[in-house]
Amino acid sequence: MRLSSIKSLPQKQIAVLIAMVIIAIFIAGYTLISTLTSQTIINSYEACAKAGNPVTTSYPQTCTANGHMFVDTNFDAHKLAP
């Protein structure tokens, strides 16, 4: 949109256009912030497994997330015995 075409718009239309741009900026900002803050911090085996990351069936069980491996320290080896 050229500056000359903006000048030809009535003030009411300019106000509506500015309001729409401001609303779009707020929506984009809210979406970005909510996406960044909703990411789960994974710092344990339990958090890793709960987040749905791959878990091994070996003893002890491990879970890998973001290049880090977490070991299940609560795994009971007696459960493996028949």
Summary of the structure (lengths in Angstrom):
residues: 82
radius of gyration: 26.3
end to end distance: 75.2
largest distance: 83.9
contacts: 154
relative contact order: 0.09
helix: 50%
strand: 11%
